Amino acid sequence: MNEGGQNMNTKTLSQLEDQFIGPKGTLQRKQYEKELSDLRIGYQIRYGRLKLDLTQEDLAERIGKKREFISRIENDGSNLTIKTLRDIVEIGLGGNLKIEVTV
């Protein structure tokens, strides 16, 4: 340990991602970041649903889908169309959808 009491072997999340997944810009890193983004979408939908005290069935009924569809979205978040995501957020949860594009 150094004078500040910190372990000199401590690594940041970014350093660990570089080491175990690959540096930014590599195919492996891009795939990892896409999957992480998909998981975040699912988590945000689940969080919003629980905050409103809705079951998956309740949310599904609001947007004309089956409960299994909501479960799949909450656990994966991938393969969503913008329209479906908008329906879930705006109609199902009464929220606002904001999408950010970065290059």
N, C-alpha and C positions, 0 to 999 in steps of 0.2 A: 504494500500500500504506500501511497505517497503521503506528503505532509497533510494534505486535506482529508485524509482518511478514505480516498477513493482507490479502488482496485485499478491498477494500471492495465489490466486485461479487459476492462469494460469496453464494449463496443456499442455503437449506436444501431438502431434498427436498420438504417440505411446500409451500414457496413455489413450487417448480417445478411441482408437481402442480396447485396453484391456478392458476398462470399458463397451463399448457399443456393441462390436462385439465378444469379447472373447480373452483370452490370446493366444499368439503364440502357435501353436501345436494343438489347439482345432479344431474340425471339422468345426465349424462356421467360425473361422479365416482363415482356409485353403481355404474354399469356397469363402470367401470375397477376399482373395489375388489372387485367380485364376480369379475371375470375374474382378478384377481391372487390372490384367495383360492382359486379353482379351480386355478390353476397351483401354488400352494403345496401343495395336497393331492397333486397328481400328483408333485411333487418329493419330498415326504415318503415317498410309497409307493416311488418309485424308490430313494431313499436307504436305506430299510429293506431293500429287496430286495437291493441291492448289498452292504450291510453283512452280510447273511446269506449272501452269495455264491450267490444264486439267479439263474437266468435268468428271463426273462419267461415262458418255457414252464414252468419249475418252479413259479412262483407261480400261473400259470393252472391247472395240473393240481391244485394243492392246493385250489382253490376251485371247480373244475368249470367253468372258462371257457376260452376260446381265447386264445392268445398275443396276437393282434391286439387283444383287449379290454384286456389289461394295457397294451399299447403306447399305446392311445388314452387310457386313464386317466392314464398317466404323462405324456403330452404335453399333456393338456387338463385332466383332473380334473373336468370338468363332467358333469352329467347322471348323477350317481351316486345311487343310493338309499342310505339309511342302512344297510339290511340288507347291500347289496353292500359298502359301505365297511367295515362291521363284519366281514364275512367276509374281506375282504382283510387287514385289520389283525390281527384276532384268530386266524383260522384259517390264513391264508396266511403271515403274518409272525410269529405268536405274540406279538403285542403287545397293548396296551390302547388302545381308542379313547376319547378324551375330546373332547366337543363343548361349546363355549362359545357362549352366546347373549348378545349385547349389544344394548341398545336405547338 
